[in-house]
Amino acid sequence: MRAVCQRVSEARVSVGGEVVAEVGTGLVVLLGVARGDTDGDGIRLAAKIASLRIFENEEGKFDRSLLDLRGGALVVSQFTLLADSKRQKGTRPDFSGAAPREQAEPLYERFCEALAETGVPVERGVFGARMALALVNDGPVTILLDT
């Protein structure tokens, strides 16, 4: 799994012009599921994200997590995070490392459940839908995590 975590002051995702999920202070988590990923990968990644200390304390140091702030997470599936452009001779990325939908969707759902089980309020995009994501990246702070 690969996750891009963006610290936000607000974010929302829309499908067909309708807002389907939104958060205030917290994280947008773009999640890519790779072939061979397991439930355990998602559970470990969820725990890491919940406790990732990328929010500032009173001295301006990264010392607080989503759990400390009681912030929310907006999780959006994004298979394009698994793009491989190294092996290609042309300019089209190879997405064959991404898990097929029948494997990826349940792992995405399990990741969201695991994150919610840590105590983080979780909002979700719509798996496989064409989505519009609007966010205000706070900092900006963006962290890439791989399992």
Contacts in CASP RR format, 6 or more apart in sequence:
PFRMAT RR
TARGET T0000
AUTHOR 0000-0000-0000
METHOD contacts of the structure
MODEL  1
MRAVCQRVSEARVSVGGEVVAEVGTGLVVLLGVARGDTDGDGIRLAAKIA
SLRIFENEEGKFDRSLLDLRGGALVVSQFTLLADSKRQKGTRPDFSGAAP
REQAEPLYERFCEALAETGVPVERGVFGARMALALVNDGPVTILLDT
1 31 0 8 1.000
1 32 0 8 1.000
1 33 0 8 1.000
1 34 0 8 1.000
1 37 0 8 1.000
1 41 0 8 1.000
1 42 0 8 1.000
1 45 0 8 1.000
1 107 0 8 1.000
1 111 0 8 1.000
1 146 0 8 1.000
1 147 0 8 1.000
2 31 0 8 1.000
2 32 0 8 1.000
2 34 0 8 1.000
2 81 0 8 1.000
2 82 0 8 1.000
2 144 0 8 1.000
2 145 0 8 1.000
2 146 0 8 1.000
2 147 0 8 1.000
3 29 0 8 1.000
3 30 0 8 1.000
3 31 0 8 1.000
3 32 0 8 1.000
3 45 0 8 1.000
3 49 0 8 1.000
3 81 0 8 1.000
3 144 0 8 1.000
3 145 0 8 1.000
3 146 0 8 1.000
4 29 0 8 1.000
4 30 0 8 1.000
4 78 0 8 1.000
4 81 0 8 1.000
4 142 0 8 1.000
4 143 0 8 1.000
4 144 0 8 1.000
4 145 0 8 1.000
5 27 0 8 1.000
5 28 0 8 1.000
5 29 0 8 1.000
5 30 0 8 1.000
5 49 0 8 1.000
5 52 0 8 1.000
5 54 0 8 1.000
5 142 0 8 1.000
5 143 0 8 1.000
5 144 0 8 1.000
5 145 0 8 1.000
6 27 0 8 1.000
6 28 0 8 1.000
6 30 0 8 1.000
6 135 0 8 1.000
6 137 0 8 1.000
6 140 0 8 1.000
6 141 0 8 1.000
6 142 0 8 1.000
7 26 0 8 1.000
7 27 0 8 1.000
7 54 0 8 1.000
7 55 0 8 1.000
7 137 0 8 1.000
7 138 0 8 1.000
7 139 0 8 1.000
7 140 0 8 1.000
7 141 0 8 1.000
7 142 0 8 1.000
8 23 0 8 1.000
8 24 0 8 1.000
8 25 0 8 1.000
8 26 0 8 1.000
8 27 0 8 1.000
8 28 0 8 1.000
8 74 0 8 1.000
8 135 0 8 1.000
8 136 0 8 1.000
8 137 0 8 1.000
8 138 0 8 1.000
9 24 0 8 1.000
9 25 0 8 1.000
9 26 0 8 1.000
9 136 0 8 1.000
9 138 0 8 1.000
10 22 0 8 1.000
10 23 0 8 1.000
10 24 0 8 1.000
10 25 0 8 1.000
10 135 0 8 1.000
10 136 0 8 1.000
11 22 0 8 1.000
11 23 0 8 1.000
11 24 0 8 1.000
11 26 0 8 1.000
11 28 0 8 1.000
11 74 0 8 1.000
11 133 0 8 1.000
11 134 0 8 1.000
11 135 0 8 1.000
11 136 0 8 1.000
12 19 0 8 1.000
12 21 0 8 1.000
12 22 0 8 1.000
12 23 0 8 1.000
12 74 0 8 1.000
12 133 0 8 1.000
12 134 0 8 1.000
12 135 0 8 1.000
13 19 0 8 1.000
13 20 0 8 1.000
13 21 0 8 1.000
13 22 0 8 1.000
13 74 0 8 1.000
13 76 0 8 1.000
13 123 0 8 1.000
13 125 0 8 1.000
13 126 0 8 1.000
13 131 0 8 1.000
13 132 0 8 1.000
13 133 0 8 1.000
13 134 0 8 1.000
14 20 0 8 1.000
14 131 0 8 1.000
14 132 0 8 1.000
14 134 0 8 1.000
15 125 0 8 1.000
15 126 0 8 1.000
15 129 0 8 1.000
15 130 0 8 1.000
15 131 0 8 1.000
15 132 0 8 1.000
16 130 0 8 1.000
16 132 0 8 1.000
17 132 0 8 1.000
20 125 0 8 1.000
20 126 0 8 1.000
20 131 0 8 1.000
21 74 0 8 1.000
21 123 0 8 1.000
21 124 0 8 1.000
21 125 0 8 1.000
22 74 0 8 1.000
22 123 0 8 1.000
23 71 0 8 1.000
23 72 0 8 1.000
23 73 0 8 1.000
23 74 0 8 1.000
23 121 0 8 1.000
23 123 0 8 1.000
24 71 0 8 1.000
24 72 0 8 1.000
25 69 0 8 1.000
25 71 0 8 1.000
25 72 0 8 1.000
25 138 0 8 1.000
26 55 0 8 1.000
26 66 0 8 1.000
26 69 0 8 1.000
26 71 0 8 1.000
26 72 0 8 1.000
26 73 0 8 1.000
27 49 0 8 1.000
27 66 0 8 1.000
27 71 0 8 1.000
27 72 0 8 1.000
27 73 0 8 1.000
27 74 0 8 1.000
28 73 0 8 1.000
28 74 0 8 1.000
28 76 0 8 1.000
28 133 0 8 1.000
28 135 0 8 1.000
29 49 0 8 1.000
29 73 0 8 1.000
29 74 0 8 1.000
29 75 0 8 1.000
29 76 0 8 1.000
29 115 0 8 1.000
30 76 0 8 1.000
30 78 0 8 1.000
30 81 0 8 1.000
31 75 0 8 1.000
31 76 0 8 1.000
31 77 0 8 1.000
31 78 0 8 1.000
31 81 0 8 1.000
31 108 0 8 1.000
31 111 0 8 1.000
32 77 0 8 1.000
32 78 0 8 1.000
32 79 0 8 1.000
32 81 0 8 1.000
32 82 0 8 1.000
32 98 0 8 1.000
32 104 0 8 1.000
32 108 0 8 1.000
33 77 0 8 1.000
33 79 0 8 1.000
33 82 0 8 1.000
33 98 0 8 1.000
33 99 0 8 1.000
33 103 0 8 1.000
33 104 0 8 1.000
33 107 0 8 1.000
33 108 0 8 1.000
34 82 0 8 1.000
34 97 0 8 1.000
34 98 0 8 1.000
34 99 0 8 1.000
35 96 0 8 1.000
35 97 0 8 1.000
35 98 0 8 1.000
35 99 0 8 1.000
35 100 0 8 1.000
35 103 0 8 1.000
36 99 0 8 1.000
36 103 0 8 1.000
37 99 0 8 1.000
37 103 0 8 1.000
37 107 0 8 1.000
37 147 0 8 1.000
38 107 0 8 1.000
39 107 0 8 1.000
39 110 0 8 1.000
41 107 0 8 1.000
41 147 0 8 1.000
42 107 0 8 1.000
42 110 0 8 1.000
42 111 0 8 1.000
42 114 0 8 1.000
42 147 0 8 1.000
43 110 0 8 1.000
43 111 0 8 1.000
43 114 0 8 1.000
44 147 0 8 1.000
45 111 0 8 1.000
45 145 0 8 1.000
45 147 0 8 1.000
46 111 0 8 1.000
46 112 0 8 1.000
46 114 0 8 1.000
46 115 0 8 1.000
46 117 0 8 1.000
46 118 0 8 1.000
47 114 0 8 1.000
47 118 0 8 1.000
48 145 0 8 1.000
49 66 0 8 1.000
49 73 0 8 1.000
49 115 0 8 1.000
49 120 0 8 1.000
49 145 0 8 1.000
50 65 0 8 1.000
50 66 0 8 1.000
50 67 0 8 1.000
50 115 0 8 1.000
50 118 0 8 1.000
50 119 0 8 1.000
50 120 0 8 1.000
51 65 0 8 1.000
51 66 0 8 1.000
51 67 0 8 1.000
51 118 0 8 1.000
52 65 0 8 1.000
52 66 0 8 1.000
52 143 0 8 1.000
52 145 0 8 1.000
53 62 0 8 1.000
53 63 0 8 1.000
53 64 0 8 1.000
53 65 0 8 1.000
53 68 0 8 1.000
54 62 0 8 1.000
54 65 0 8 1.000
54 141 0 8 1.000
54 143 0 8 1.000
55 62 0 8 1.000
55 63 0 8 1.000
55 64 0 8 1.000
55 65 0 8 1.000
55 66 0 8 1.000
55 68 0 8 1.000
55 69 0 8 1.000
56 62 0 8 1.000
56 63 0 8 1.000
56 64 0 8 1.000
57 63 0 8 1.000
57 64 0 8 1.000
66 72 0 8 1.000
66 73 0 8 1.000
66 120 0 8 1.000
67 118 0 8 1.000
67 119 0 8 1.000
67 120 0 8 1.000
70 121 0 8 1.000
71 120 0 8 1.000
71 121 0 8 1.000
72 120 0 8 1.000
72 121 0 8 1.000
72 122 0 8 1.000
72 123 0 8 1.000
73 115 0 8 1.000
73 120 0 8 1.000
73 121 0 8 1.000
73 122 0 8 1.000
73 123 0 8 1.000
74 123 0 8 1.000
74 124 0 8 1.000
74 125 0 8 1.000
74 135 0 8 1.000
75 108 0 8 1.000
75 111 0 8 1.000
75 112 0 8 1.000
75 115 0 8 1.000
75 122 0 8 1.000
75 123 0 8 1.000
75 124 0 8 1.000
75 125 0 8 1.000
76 124 0 8 1.000
76 125 0 8 1.000
76 131 0 8 1.000
76 133 0 8 1.000
77 104 0 8 1.000
77 105 0 8 1.000
77 108 0 8 1.000
77 125 0 8 1.000
77 127 0 8 1.000
77 128 0 8 1.000
79 95 0 8 1.000
79 98 0 8 1.000
79 99 0 8 1.000
79 104 0 8 1.000
80 93 0 8 1.000
80 95 0 8 1.000
80 98 0 8 1.000
82 95 0 8 1.000
82 97 0 8 1.000
82 98 0 8 1.000
83 93 0 8 1.000
83 94 0 8 1.000
83 95 0 8 1.000
84 93 0 8 1.000
84 94 0 8 1.000
84 95 0 8 1.000
84 96 0 8 1.000
84 97 0 8 1.000
85 91 0 8 1.000
85 93 0 8 1.000
85 94 0 8 1.000
87 94 0 8 1.000
88 94 0 8 1.000
98 104 0 8 1.000
99 107 0 8 1.000
101 127 0 8 1.000
101 128 0 8 1.000
104 127 0 8 1.000
105 127 0 8 1.000
105 128 0 8 1.000
108 127 0 8 1.000
109 127 0 8 1.000
112 122 0 8 1.000
112 124 0 8 1.000
115 122 0 8 1.000
116 122 0 8 1.000
125 131 0 8 1.000
END
